Amino acid sequence: MSETGIRVAVVGGGSSYTPELVDGLLAHRDIPVERITLLDIPEGRDKQEVILDLARRMARRVGRAITIEATLDRERALAGADFVCAQYRVGGLKARVRDETIPLAHGRIGQETVGAGGFLKALRTVPVAIDLGRAVERLCPDAWILNFTNPSGLVSEAVIRHAWPRTIGLCNAPMVIERTIAERLHAPPGSLRLSMVGLNHLSIVRAIEFQGQDILEAVVEAFVAGGRWPDGPSLTPADSEFLRALGVLPNSYLRYYWLPERMLAEEQRRVHEGRGTRAEEVLHIEAELFARYRDPALAEKPPELSLRGGAFYSEVAVDVLEAIVLDRQREMVVNVLNQGAVAELPGDVSIEVSAIVDGRGAHPLPQAPLPLAFSGLVHQMKAYEELTIEAALTRDRGRALQALTLNPLVGSIEAAAAILNDAWPA
Ligand code: G6P
């Protein structure tokens, strides 16, 4: 960190999410931010310019004297950075459309982070993420990478193990879960202590402390009584029975593993009705967002941004950044190497877990054994993630076929091979 403050590089600066991150950095006045540098590739230049102008207006409005700049030159963006926020999408939204439509054409879920969609995204992203990690090592060897790039747990593990250990994988989902529970209880933000464990987009809340008591059981009951999976379908009597027996609160993405027929049918229905996949919907939302961002009168994060799934992601980033910069011990859910926290998993694989973040990084909290009904899935998905990283690094089609077959949302050699045949050239 320089004498005058910290320098943040945002990789994927032209992302429609960037105003959210800028908003978070501006709002936390105790973090001495000196410079924010947006970095994108030439295809992202126009979007990045729009974001740059908006970010500068936002800083002026709140009276913060932070240098905000944009570049297409990675060396320039990374030189002297203290934090590198990785929030890029390799191949842009066009690639996301493919990630979502190719699996669907073969009767499989096409979600961009889990299943075959997440796999295709991982194959494209891991080499880029490792290359970025190596550039960080060369150009700003004191920097932390805060990785939001999906699939966040898998990508973060690849970077930590193969390029840059000072990397912390982040996701907004744990924060969304915490906020949702706090809202229902009318509890002030920060008053709940959630204990979470699992993998990214595949985690459970196994304890919720509120005013000195563990209220998990009551929260699970209220969730079941609410009758609906978050972002998902209504609960059937069997779903409710299953969730009560499980006795923990699931990350909403577990719906893909536990309700695969319904989730697939929902995706197929959307396409059939002409609404397209989520990527196509996001393309429309983005066009509207950028029209708003271009308005010179706009000087704050517009409410339309909340139509995107990444709500609160800036708060997660800023909380981690603050805990590191100010060396404040803070309990947060992050993606880091296991290091013995979950005894039944190897030490050098990433998990998503409650951890203490301080000036030296993120330290996972020791965990009781995973519930049996959950641990099988964690083991299978971790094996899938390891094979996927290997496939991405070696470009070995056989490894890719193994990985995709192992993913429970694909689960057959025929489907995996058919998806690979369509996707491999891209
Ligand atoms: C959630 C997930 C993120 C994901 C986002 C997608 O926030 O936790 O990992 O990137 O949703 O939102 P989108 O608006 O792009 O569909």
Residues whose N, C-alpha, C, O or C-beta is under 5 A from the ligand:
A	BS01	G6P	N172 A173 R278 V282 L307 R308 G309 G310 A311
